[in-house]
Amino acid sequence: MKTHTRFISIFILTINLLVVNESSIGQDYFQPSKNDPGSITISHRGNINIGTLNNTAKLTICNNITSSNLTSFRIFGNNVDSTDFAVNRNGSVRIGGILNVNQRPMLQIMSSNRPGIYLNHNSKSNYEYGLLVRIDNPTTKAFSVSDSSGNSIFLVYGSGTVHSKYIIAEKIEVRIDALTAKSWPDYVFNSDYSRLSLCDLDKYIKKYSHLPGIPSKNDIENSNIDLLELNLKLLKKIEELTLYTIELNNRIEAISYGK
C-alpha cells in the first residue's frame, strides 16, 4: 500500500510540473528564490535562466562579476585545469587549453596532433569567400603566424602588406598596372635619351661605389626597398649596358676598318 501511495505522489508531482493550465501561465516550474538573481529558474515555457530572471531565451547564463576573464560556461574532462570548451563573460570563446591572458583573444583554439581549424568550403559559385577578414585600420595585424617564442614569422597587415622571412611557391605572378607600364624603361632607346659617358660613369663608380640611380648598401640597410621599383631600375641599367656595349663594338669595328 505504501508503494502505491508513493507512486501516486510522484505521479501527481510530475503532472504539476509538466502540465500547464490557465492558472499556471506565466508562472515558473522551478525557481528556488524569486528575489535571488543567482538562482536557476525554469519557466513554464521551458526557458532556463541561470543568474538572471525572466529571460525569453531558451538558455540564458548571466555572470554579474565584473572580471571579463571569468568563465560563464565551461566544459572540461579529467583535468580541471584545462578546458574543452568555455565561454567567458565578455563573450570570448575558448576551445582547449588555458586562457591566454596576455592576448585575451575573442576566439582561442588550442590543439595538438590534429588540425586546429579545418575549413571545407563547397560553394560552386565563382569568387566566393572561403575565409573573410574585414580590417578597417591599415596598420592592424590582420593575420599573424608566430613561432614558439611569440615572434611573428608571417604577418599580413590591414593594408595588404605582407612580412615574411621566407616565401616558397611554385609560381608567383606580379600584376603590372597601367601607371607602371608607362614607366617601363624602354625610353632608354629613344634618340633623345641622355646617359653618362663611360668616362663619367667610371668617375661616379669610383666616388660612390655603386651605379647611379641604384640604391647603395646603406640605403638598403636603413630603409625598405620597393622590389618593383628596383626591378625597373635594374632593367634600365641593363638597357644602358646594352647601348654601352654597342657603342664599344662600333668603336672596335671603326678601329679595325681603319687599319
C-alpha positions, 0 to 999 in steps of 0.5 A, a space after each residue: 500500500 505504501 508503494 502505491 501511495 508513493 507512486 501516486 505522489 510522484 505521479 501527481 508531482 510530475 503532472 504539476 510540473 509538466 502540465 500547464 493550465 490557465 492558472 499556471 501561465 506565466 508562472 515558473 516550474 522551478 525557481 528556488 528564490 524569486 528575489 535571488 538573481 543567482 538562482 536557476 529558474 525554469 519557466 513554464 515555457 521551458 526557458 532556463 535562466 541561470 543568474 538572471 530572471 525572466 529571460 525569453 531565451 531558451 538558455 540564458 547564463 548571466 555572470 554579474 562579476 565584473 572580471 571579463 576573464 571569468 568563465 560563464 560556461 565551461 566544459 572540461 574532462 579529467 583535468 580541471 585545469 584545462 578546458 574543452 570548451 568555455 565561454 567567458 563573460 565578455 563573450 570570448 570563446 575558448 576551445 582547449 587549453 588555458 586562457 591566454 591572458 596576455 592576448 585575451 583573444 575573442 576566439 582561442 583554439 588550442 590543439 595538438 596532433 590534429 588540425 586546429 581549424 579545418 575549413 571545407 568550403 563547397 560553394 560552386 559559385 565563382 569568387 566566393 569567400 572561403 575565409 573573410 577578414 574585414 580590417 578597417 585600420 591599415 596598420 592592424 595585424 590582420 593575420 599573424 603566424 608566430 613561432 614558439 617564442 611569440 615572434 611573428 614569422 608571417 604577418 599580413 597587415 590591414 593594408 595588404 602588406 605582407 612580412 615574411 622571412 621566407 616565401 616558397 611557391 611554385 609560381 608567383 605572378 606580379 600584376 603590372 598596372 597601367 601607371 607602371 607600364 608607362 614607366 617601363 624603361 624602354 625610353 632608354 632607346 629613344 634618340 633623345 635619351 641622355 646617359 653618362 659617358 663611360 668616362 663619367 660613369 667610371 668617375 661616379 663608380 669610383 666616388 660612390 661605389 655603386 651605379 647611379 640611380 641604384 640604391 647603395 648598401 646603406 640605403 638598403 640597410 636603413 630603409 625598405 626597398 620597393 622590389 618593383 621599383 628596383 626591378 625597373 631600375 635594374 632593367 634600365 641599367 641593363 638597357 644602358 649596358 646594352 647601348 654601352 656595349 654597342 657603342 664599344 663594338 662600333 668603336 672596335 669595328 671603326 678601329 679595325 676598318 681603319 687599319 
